[in-house]
């Protein structure tokens, strides 16, 4: 698949994940659809990111490992907090936004 496909898919998944995290942390915790969308978008974000790495011929450089760790932390932290610690959703929302900005900055400063 071409580079553009992976790039567009990566950006769409980024928007879907941030939207899903917002719905999970700021919305009703009883609804499953935001959690499902976030999980699928997380997988597709990983898939498209690996596709982009293959297209540019890059390996697991430090910025890639940093970005993977940030997204892994987000993918685990948000659903666990929403289910087990609902009183801390506001703090986690701010931390999640900081981690998203950190992941974006990591890529832009590579």
PyMOL commands that set and color helices and strands:
alter all, ss='L'
color gray80, all
select helices_A, chain A and resi 3-26+33-56+62-84+86-108
alter helices_A, ss='H'
color red, helices_A
deselect
rebuild
show_as cartoon
